[in-house]
Amino acid sequence: MKNEDEIKISDTVKIAEPKQKILVDLEVDTSVKDLGVNPYAKLIHMARAVDAWRIFPRLFLTVYIVLLYKCVIWYMNLGSPTMEQSGLISIVVGAGAAWFGLYTGTSKSRK
């Protein structure tokens, strides 16, 4: 019985054949084709300008500065701030450090 099982297993196992080398002849057309004017050229130019001017990071930092200013003025006008209110201000100020680190750490490396 054991001998029959070994025969069944050896029938299902395929033995790998040795590697073969094949030569492939490939012809590539390297001529330049005129496809006309790129319809996305203006959009690509605008995207590069927005990227170079860093509009979104500056906008986010401006919104954060306004938020920080309003929070600090609100906190300073409180008579006796609670622990939760102090925690809110700590989070807002800590987020500013993260924003500034991300802003200064992402510079345009490609030209």
N, CA, C and O atoms as a GROMACS GRO file, in nm:
protein
  444
    1MET      N    1   0.083  -0.119   0.000
    1MET     CA    2   0.000   0.000   0.000
    1MET      C    3   0.087   0.126   0.000
    1MET      O    4   0.056   0.223  -0.068
    2LYS      N    5   0.192   0.123   0.074
    2LYS     CA    6   0.283   0.237   0.079
    2LYS      C    7   0.350   0.256  -0.056
    2LYS      O    8   0.375   0.369  -0.098
    3ASN      N    9   0.378   0.150  -0.122
    3ASN     CA   10   0.442   0.154  -0.253
    3ASN      C   11   0.350   0.219  -0.356
    3ASN      O   12   0.396   0.292  -0.443
    4GLU      N   13   0.219   0.192  -0.347
    4GLU     CA   14   0.123   0.251  -0.441
    4GLU      C   15   0.112   0.402  -0.421
    4GLU      O   16   0.099   0.477  -0.518
    5ASP      N   17   0.117   0.447  -0.294
    5ASP     CA   18   0.111   0.591  -0.266
    5ASP      C   19   0.232   0.662  -0.324
    5ASP      O   20   0.219   0.771  -0.379
    6GLU      N   21   0.348   0.601  -0.313
    6GLU     CA   22   0.470   0.662  -0.368
    6GLU      C   23   0.461   0.672  -0.519
    6GLU      O   24   0.508   0.769  -0.577
    7ILE      N   25   0.402   0.573  -0.584
    7ILE     CA   26   0.390   0.575  -0.729
    7ILE      C   27   0.293   0.686  -0.771
    7ILE      O   28   0.320   0.756  -0.870
    8LYS      N   29   0.182   0.705  -0.698
    8LYS     CA   30   0.085   0.810  -0.732
    8LYS      C   31   0.147   0.948  -0.714
    8LYS      O   32   0.125   1.036  -0.797
    9ILE      N   33   0.224   0.968  -0.608
    9ILE     CA   34   0.288   1.097  -0.585
    9ILE      C   35   0.392   1.125  -0.692
    9ILE      O   36   0.400   1.238  -0.742
   10SER      N   37   0.470   1.027  -0.730
   10SER     CA   38   0.574   1.049  -0.829
   10SER      C   39   0.514   1.073  -0.967
   10SER      O   40   0.580   1.136  -1.050
   11ASP      N   41   0.392   1.026  -0.994
   11ASP     CA   42   0.327   1.052  -1.123
   11ASP      C   43   0.278   1.198  -1.131
   11ASP      O   44   0.279   1.256  -1.239
   12THR      N   45   0.237   1.255  -1.019
   12THR     CA   46   0.185   1.392  -1.021
   12THR      C   47   0.294   1.497  -1.013
   12THR      O   48   0.270   1.612  -1.051
   13VAL      N   49   0.411   1.463  -0.967
   13VAL     CA   50   0.521   1.559  -0.955
   13VAL      C   51   0.591   1.571  -1.089
   13VAL      O   52   0.633   1.470  -1.147
   14LYS      N   53   0.603   1.694  -1.138
   14LYS     CA   54   0.671   1.717  -1.265
   14LYS      C   55   0.814   1.760  -1.237
   14LYS      O   56   0.840   1.843  -1.149
   15ILE      N   57   0.903   1.706  -1.310
   15ILE     CA   58   1.045   1.739  -1.294
   15ILE      C   59   1.078   1.854  -1.388
   15ILE      O   60   1.044   1.850  -1.506
   16ALA      N   61   1.146   1.957  -1.335
   16ALA     CA   62   1.181   2.074  -1.413
   16ALA      C   63   1.284   2.038  -1.518
   16ALA      O   64   1.379   1.963  -1.492
   17GLU      N   65   1.264   2.093  -1.637
   17GLU     CA   66   1.360   2.070  -1.746
   17GLU      C   67   1.472   2.173  -1.734
   17GLU      O   68   1.453   2.279  -1.674
   18PRO      N   69   1.588   2.143  -1.791
   18PRO     CA   70   1.698   2.239  -1.784
   18PRO      C   71   1.663   2.368  -1.860
   18PRO      O   72   1.583   2.367  -1.953
   19LYS      N   73   1.726   2.478  -1.817
   19LYS     CA   74   1.699   2.608  -1.879
   19LYS      C   75   1.747   2.609  -2.023
   19LYS      O   76   1.846   2.545  -2.057
   20GLN      N   77   1.675   2.682  -2.107
   20GLN     CA   78   1.711   2.694  -2.247
   20GLN      C   79   1.736   2.841  -2.278
   20GLN      O   80   1.668   2.929  -2.225
   21LYS      N   81   1.832   2.865  -2.365
   21LYS     CA   82   1.860   3.002  -2.408
   21LYS      C   83   1.790   3.024  -2.541
   21LYS      O   84   1.796   2.940  -2.631
   22ILE      N   85   1.723   3.140  -2.551
   22ILE     CA   86   1.649   3.172  -2.672
   22ILE      C   87   1.699   3.308  -2.722
   22ILE      O   88   1.715   3.400  -2.643
   23LEU      N   89   1.722   3.321  -2.850
   23LEU     CA   90   1.758   3.448  -2.911
   23LEU      C   91   1.632   3.511  -2.966
   23LEU      O   92   1.556   3.446  -3.039
   24VAL      N   93   1.610   3.637  -2.932
   24VAL     CA   94   1.492   3.708  -2.977
   24VAL      C   95   1.536   3.824  -3.064
   24VAL      O   96   1.622   3.902  -3.024
   25ASP      N   97   1.478   3.833  -3.182
   25ASP     CA   98   1.507   3.945  -3.272
   25ASP      C   99   1.395   4.045  -3.258
   25ASP      O  100   1.280   4.014  -3.288
   26LEU      N  101   1.428   4.166  -3.211
   26LEU     CA  102   1.328   4.268  -3.183
   26LEU      C  103   1.359   4.392  -3.263
   26LEU      O  104   1.472   4.442  -3.262
   27GLU      N  105   1.259   4.442  -3.334
   27GLU     CA  106   1.276   4.563  -3.412
   27GLU      C  107   1.196   4.674  -3.348
   27GLU      O  108   1.075   4.659  -3.327
   28VAL      N  109   1.261   4.788  -3.315
   28VAL     CA  110   1.197   4.899  -3.248
   28VAL      C  111   1.202   5.021  -3.338
   28VAL      O  112   1.307   5.056  -3.391
   29ASP      N  113   1.087   5.085  -3.354
   29ASP     CA  114   1.080   5.206  -3.434
   29ASP      C  115   1.113   5.326  -3.345
   29ASP      O  116   1.038   5.356  -3.253
   30THR      N  117   1.224   5.393  -3.372
   30THR     CA  118   1.267   5.505  -3.288
   30THR      C  119   1.246   5.639  -3.356
   30THR      O  120   1.299   5.741  -3.310
   31SER      N  121   1.170   5.641  -3.465
   31SER     CA  122   1.148   5.768  -3.533
   31SER      C  123   1.052   5.855  -3.451
   31SER      O  124   0.965   5.805  -3.380
   32VAL      N  125   1.072   5.986  -3.462
   32VAL     CA  126   0.991   6.081  -3.388
   32VAL      C  127   0.862   6.107  -3.467
   32VAL      O  128   0.865   6.133  -3.587
   33LYS      N  129   0.751   6.098  -3.396
   33LYS     CA  130   0.622   6.122  -3.461
   33LYS      C  131   0.565   6.254  -3.410
   33LYS      O  132   0.567   6.281  -3.290
   34ASP      N  133   0.514   6.334  -3.499
   34ASP     CA  134   0.452   6.461  -3.461
   34ASP      C  135   0.306   6.433  -3.427
   34ASP      O  136   0.225   6.405  -3.514
   35LEU      N  137   0.274   6.442  -3.298
   35LEU     CA  138   0.138   6.416  -3.252
   35LEU      C  139   0.057   6.544  -3.238
   35LEU      O  140  -0.058   6.539  -3.194
   36GLY      N  141   0.113   6.656  -3.274
   36GLY     CA  142   0.042   6.783  -3.265
   36GLY      C  143   0.065   6.850  -3.130
   36GLY      O  144   0.153   6.809  -3.053
   37VAL      N  145  -0.013   6.950  -3.103
   37VAL     CA  146  -0.002   7.028  -2.981
   37VAL      C  147  -0.062   6.947  -2.865
   37VAL      O  148  -0.168   6.887  -2.879
   38ASN      N  149   0.008   6.947  -2.752
   38ASN     CA  150  -0.041   6.877  -2.635
   38ASN      C  151  -0.160   6.955  -2.577
   38ASN      O  152  -0.144   7.072  -2.540
   39PRO      N  153  -0.277   6.892  -2.570
   39PRO     CA  154  -0.394   6.968  -2.520
   39PRO      C  155  -0.385   6.998  -2.370
   39PRO      O  156  -0.459   7.082  -2.320
   40TYR      N  157  -0.296   6.931  -2.299
   40TYR     CA  158  -0.284   6.952  -2.155
   40TYR      C  159  -0.165   7.040  -2.118
   40TYR      O  160  -0.129   7.048  -2.000
   41ALA      N  161  -0.104   7.106  -2.213
   41ALA     CA  162   0.016   7.186  -2.186
   41ALA      C  163  -0.011   7.299  -2.087
   41ALA      O  164   0.069   7.323  -1.997
   42LYS      N  165  -0.124   7.368  -2.104
   42LYS     CA  166  -0.155   7.479  -2.013
   42LYS      C  167  -0.185   7.428  -1.872
   42LYS      O  168  -0.146   7.490  -1.773
   43LEU      N  169  -0.254   7.316  -1.864
   43LEU     CA  170  -0.285   7.257  -1.734
   43LEU      C  171  -0.157   7.211  -1.663
   43LEU      O  172  -0.143   7.229  -1.542
   44ILE      N  173  -0.066   7.153  -1.738
   44ILE     CA  174   0.061   7.109  -1.680
   44ILE      C  175   0.142   7.231  -1.633
   44ILE      O  176   0.204   7.227  -1.527
   45HIS      N  177   0.141   7.336  -1.712
   45HIS     CA  178   0.213   7.458  -1.673
   45HIS      C  179   0.153   7.517  -1.544
   45HIS      O  180   0.227   7.560  -1.456
   46MET      N  181   0.020   7.519  -1.534
   46MET     CA  182  -0.044   7.571  -1.413
   46MET      C  183  -0.011   7.483  -1.292
   46MET      O  184   0.012   7.535  -1.183
   47ALA      N  185  -0.010   7.352  -1.310
   47ALA     CA  186   0.022   7.261  -1.199
   47ALA      C  187   0.165   7.283  -1.151
   47ALA      O  188   0.192   7.281  -1.031
   48ARG      N  189   0.256   7.304  -1.244
   48ARG     CA  190   0.395   7.331  -1.204
   48ARG      C  191   0.407   7.465  -1.132
   48ARG      O  192   0.486   7.477  -1.038
   49ALA      N  193   0.330   7.564  -1.174
   49ALA     CA  194   0.334   7.694  -1.107
   49ALA      C  195   0.279   7.683  -0.965
   49ALA      O  196   0.337   7.739  -0.872
   50VAL      N  197   0.168   7.612  -0.949
   50VAL     CA  198   0.110   7.594  -0.815
   50VAL      C  199   0.209   7.519  -0.726
   50VAL      O  200   0.223   7.550  -0.608
   51ASP      N  201   0.277   7.419  -0.784
   51ASP     CA  202   0.376   7.344  -0.707
   51ASP      C  203   0.495   7.431  -0.670
   51ASP      O  204   0.546   7.421  -0.558
   52ALA      N  205   0.540   7.515  -0.762
   52ALA     CA  206   0.656   7.600  -0.736
   52ALA      C  207   0.623   7.709  -0.634
   52ALA      O  208   0.707   7.744  -0.551
   53TRP      N  209   0.502   7.762  -0.639
   53TRP     CA  210   0.464   7.868  -0.547
   53TRP      C  211   0.424   7.814  -0.411
   53TRP      O  212   0.414   7.890  -0.315
   54ARG      N  213   0.402   7.684  -0.400
   54ARG     CA  214   0.364   7.617  -0.275
   54ARG      C  215   0.242   7.683  -0.213
   54ARG      O  216   0.242   7.721  -0.096
   55ILE      N  217   0.139   7.696  -0.294
   55ILE     CA  218   0.017   7.766  -0.252
   55ILE      C  219  -0.053   7.694  -0.137
   55ILE      O  220  -0.087   7.756  -0.037
   56PHE      N  221  -0.073   7.563  -0.150
   56PHE     CA  222  -0.150   7.491  -0.048
   56PHE      C  223  -0.080   7.486   0.088
   56PHE      O  224  -0.146   7.508   0.189
   57PRO      N  225   0.049   7.459   0.095
   57PRO     CA  226   0.112   7.464   0.228
   57PRO      C  227   0.103   7.603   0.292
   57PRO      O  228   0.082   7.615   0.412
   58ARG      N  229   0.121   7.705   0.212
   58ARG     CA  230   0.112   7.841   0.266
   58ARG      C  231  -0.030   7.875   0.310
   58ARG      O  232  -0.051   7.944   0.409
   59LEU      N  233  -0.128   7.826   0.234
   59LEU     CA  234  -0.267   7.848   0.272
   59LEU      C  235  -0.299   7.776   0.403
   59LEU      O  236  -0.366   7.832   0.490
   60PHE      N  237  -0.253   7.652   0.416
   60PHE     CA  238  -0.276   7.576   0.539
   60PHE      C  239  -0.210   7.644   0.659
   60PHE      O  240  -0.270   7.651   0.766
   61LEU      N  241  -0.089   7.693   0.641
   61LEU     CA  242  -0.022   7.762   0.752
   61LEU      C  243  -0.094   7.892   0.788
   61LEU      O  244  -0.102   7.926   0.906
   62THR      N  245  -0.145   7.962   0.690
   62THR     CA  246  -0.218   8.086   0.718
   62THR      C  247  -0.345   8.056   0.798
   62THR      O  248  -0.376   8.125   0.894
   63VAL      N  249  -0.417   7.953   0.758
   63VAL     CA  250  -0.537   7.914   0.832
   63VAL      C  251  -0.500   7.872   0.974
   63VAL      O  252  -0.572   7.905   1.069
   64TYR      N  253  -0.389   7.799   0.989
   64TYR     CA  254  -0.346   7.758   1.123
   64TYR      C  255  -0.310   7.879   1.210
   64TYR      O  256  -0.345   7.882   1.328
   65ILE      N  257  -0.244   7.977   1.153
   65ILE     CA  258  -0.206   8.096   1.230
   65ILE      C  259  -0.330   8.169   1.280
   65ILE      O  260  -0.336   8.214   1.394
   66VAL      N  261  -0.431   8.181   1.192
   66VAL     CA  262  -0.556   8.246   1.233
   66VAL      C  263  -0.623   8.165   1.344
   66VAL      O  264  -0.670   8.222   1.442
   67LEU      N  265  -0.626   8.033   1.330
   67LEU     CA  266  -0.684   7.947   1.432
   67LEU      C  267  -0.610   7.961   1.565
   67LEU      O  268  -0.672   7.972   1.671
   68LEU      N  269  -0.478   7.961   1.559
   68LEU     CA  270  -0.398   7.975   1.680
   68LEU      C  271  -0.424   8.110   1.747
   68LEU      O  272  -0.438   8.117   1.869
   69TYR      N  273  -0.430   8.215   1.668
   69TYR     CA  274  -0.454   8.349   1.722
   69TYR      C  275  -0.589   8.354   1.794
   69TYR      O  276  -0.599   8.402   1.907
   70LYS      N  277  -0.694   8.303   1.728
   70LYS     CA  278  -0.828   8.305   1.789
   70LYS      C  279  -0.832   8.221   1.916
   70LYS      O  280  -0.894   8.261   2.015
   71CYS      N  281  -0.766   8.104   1.915
   71CYS     CA  282  -0.764   8.017   2.033
   71CYS      C  283  -0.691   8.083   2.150
   71CYS      O  284  -0.736   8.076   2.264
   72VAL      N  285  -0.578   8.146   2.121
   72VAL     CA  286  -0.500   8.209   2.228
   72VAL      C  287  -0.576   8.327   2.287
   72VAL      O  288  -0.578   8.344   2.409
   73ILE      N  289  -0.639   8.408   2.203
   73ILE     CA  290  -0.718   8.522   2.253
   73ILE      C  291  -0.834   8.470   2.339
   73ILE      O  292  -0.862   8.526   2.446
   74TRP      N  293  -0.902   8.364   2.293
   74TRP     CA  294  -1.011   8.305   2.371
   74TRP      C  295  -0.960   8.252   2.505
   74TRP      O  296  -1.024   8.271   2.608
   75TYR      N  297  -0.846   8.184   2.503
   75TYR     CA  298  -0.790   8.125   2.625
   75TYR      C  299  -0.750   8.233   2.725
   75TYR      O  300  -0.772   8.219   2.845
   76MET      N  301  -0.691   8.341   2.674
   76MET     CA  302  -0.647   8.448   2.764
   76MET      C  303  -0.763   8.525   2.824
   76MET      O  304  -0.748   8.587   2.929
   77ASN      N  305  -0.880   8.522   2.760
   77ASN     CA  306  -0.997   8.591   2.813
   77ASN      C  307  -1.074   8.506   2.915
   77ASN      O  308  -1.167   8.556   2.978
   78LEU      N  309  -1.036   8.381   2.931
   78LEU     CA  310  -1.103   8.296   3.030
   78LEU      C  311  -1.063   8.338   3.171
   78LEU      O  312  -0.948   8.373   3.196
   79GLY      N  313  -1.160   8.336   3.262
   79GLY     CA  314  -1.131   8.373   3.401
   79GLY      C  315  -1.043   8.269   3.469
   79GLY      O  316  -0.935   8.301   3.519
   80SER      N  317  -1.089   8.147   3.472
   80SER     CA  318  -1.010   8.037   3.530
   80SER      C  319  -1.025   7.916   3.439
   80SER      O  320  -1.123   7.843   3.447
   81PRO      N  321  -0.927   7.895   3.351
   81PRO     CA  322  -0.936   7.787   3.253
   81PRO      C  323  -0.934   7.649   3.320
   81PRO      O  324  -0.863   7.627   3.419
   82THR      N  325  -1.010   7.559   3.265
   82THR     CA  326  -1.013   7.422   3.316
   82THR      C  327  -0.902   7.340   3.251
   82THR      O  328  -0.831   7.387   3.162
   83MET      N  329  -0.889   7.218   3.299
   83MET     CA  330  -0.786   7.129   3.244
   83MET      C  331  -0.814   7.096   3.097
   83MET      O  332  -0.720   7.086   3.017
   84GLU      N  333  -0.940   7.081   3.061
   84GLU     CA  334  -0.976   7.050   2.923
   84GLU      C  335  -0.943   7.166   2.830
   84GLU      O  336  -0.895   7.144   2.718
   85GLN      N  337  -0.967   7.289   2.874
   85GLN     CA  338  -0.936   7.406   2.793
   85GLN      C  339  -0.785   7.420   2.774
   85GLN      O  340  -0.738   7.456   2.667
   86SER      N  341  -0.710   7.392   2.880
   86SER     CA  342  -0.564   7.397   2.868
   86SER      C  343  -0.514   7.289   2.774
   86SER      O  344  -0.419   7.310   2.698
   87GLY      N  345  -0.577   7.172   2.778
   87GLY     CA  346  -0.540   7.064   2.687
   87GLY      C  347  -0.567   7.100   2.542
   87GLY      O  348  -0.488   7.067   2.454
   88LEU      N  349  -0.678   7.168   2.517
   88LEU     CA  350  -0.709   7.212   2.381
   88LEU      C  351  -0.601   7.306   2.329
   88LEU      O  352  -0.556   7.290   2.215
   89ILE      N  353  -0.560   7.402   2.409
   89ILE     CA  354  -0.457   7.496   2.367
   89ILE      C  355  -0.324   7.423   2.344
   89ILE      O  356  -0.251   7.456   2.251
   90SER      N  357  -0.293   7.326   2.429
   90SER     CA  358  -0.170   7.249   2.411
   90SER      C  359  -0.170   7.174   2.278
   90SER      O  360  -0.069   7.166   2.209
   91ILE      N  361  -0.286   7.118   2.244
   91ILE     CA  362  -0.296   7.045   2.117
   91ILE      C  363  -0.283   7.139   1.998
   91ILE      O  364  -0.215   7.107   1.900
   92VAL      N  365  -0.347   7.254   2.006
   92VAL     CA  366  -0.340   7.350   1.895
   92VAL      C  367  -0.197   7.400   1.876
   92VAL      O  368  -0.149   7.411   1.763
   93VAL      N  369  -0.128   7.431   1.985
   93VAL     CA  370   0.011   7.477   1.976
   93VAL      C  371   0.103   7.364   1.928
   93VAL      O  372   0.193   7.389   1.848
   94GLY      N  373   0.080   7.242   1.975
   94GLY     CA  374   0.161   7.128   1.931
   94GLY      C  375   0.141   7.098   1.784
   94GLY      O  376   0.235   7.058   1.715
   95ALA      N  377   0.019   7.116   1.735
   95ALA     CA  378  -0.007   7.095   1.593
   95ALA      C  379   0.070   7.196   1.509
   95ALA      O  380   0.110   7.167   1.397
   96GLY      N  381   0.091   7.316   1.565
   96GLY     CA  382   0.168   7.417   1.493
   96GLY      C  383   0.312   7.374   1.471
   96GLY      O  384   0.369   7.400   1.365
   97ALA      N  385   0.370   7.308   1.569
   97ALA     CA  386   0.507   7.258   1.553
   97ALA      C  387   0.511   7.152   1.443
   97ALA      O  388   0.605   7.147   1.364
   98ALA      N  389   0.408   7.067   1.439
   98ALA     CA  390   0.404   6.965   1.334
   98ALA      C  391   0.386   7.028   1.196
   98ALA      O  392   0.452   6.989   1.100
   99TRP      N  393   0.296   7.126   1.185
   99TRP     CA  394   0.275   7.194   1.057
   99TRP      C  395   0.404   7.262   1.010
   99TRP      O  396   0.442   7.250   0.893
  100PHE      N  397   0.469   7.331   1.101
  100PHE     CA  398   0.591   7.401   1.062
  100PHE      C  399   0.699   7.303   1.020
  100PHE      O  400   0.771   7.327   0.923
  101GLY      N  401   0.711   7.191   1.092
  101GLY     CA  402   0.809   7.089   1.053
  101GLY      C  403   0.780   7.030   0.917
  101GLY      O  404   0.873   7.006   0.839
  102LEU      N  405   0.654   7.006   0.887
  102LEU     CA  406   0.619   6.954   0.755
  102LEU      C  407   0.643   7.058   0.647
  102LEU      O  408   0.689   7.024   0.538
  103TYR      N  409   0.613   7.183   0.675
  103TYR     CA  410   0.632   7.288   0.576
  103TYR      C  411   0.779   7.308   0.542
  103TYR      O  412   0.815   7.319   0.425
  104THR      N  413   0.863   7.312   0.644
  104THR     CA  414   1.006   7.335   0.617
  104THR      C  415   1.075   7.208   0.568
  104THR      O  416   1.179   7.217   0.502
  105GLY      N  417   1.021   7.093   0.599
  105GLY     CA  418   1.085   6.967   0.557
  105GLY      C  419   1.054   6.926   0.415
  105GLY      O  420   1.122   6.839   0.361
  106THR      N  421   0.953   6.988   0.351
  106THR     CA  422   0.919   6.954   0.213
  106THR      C  423   0.965   7.067   0.123
  106THR      O  424   0.897   7.168   0.107
  107SER      N  425   1.081   7.047   0.065
  107SER     CA  426   1.131   7.148  -0.029
  107SER      C  427   1.133   7.087  -0.167
  107SER      O  428   1.131   6.965  -0.183
  108LYS      N  429   1.136   7.171  -0.265
  108LYS     CA  430   1.135   7.125  -0.403
  108LYS      C  431   1.276   7.076  -0.438
  108LYS      O  432   1.370   7.155  -0.446
  109SER      N  433   1.290   6.943  -0.457
  109SER     CA  434   1.421   6.885  -0.480
  109SER      C  435   1.452   6.868  -0.628
  109SER      O  436   1.569   6.861  -0.665
  110ARG      N  437   1.350   6.860  -0.713
  110ARG     CA  438   1.377   6.841  -0.856
  110ARG      C  439   1.368   6.974  -0.929
  110ARG      O  440   1.295   7.064  -0.888
  111LYS      N  441   1.443   6.984  -1.036
  111LYS     CA  442   1.442   7.110  -1.115
  111LYS      C  443   1.423   7.081  -1.260
  111LYS      O  444   1.420   7.173  -1.341
   0.00000   0.00000   0.00000
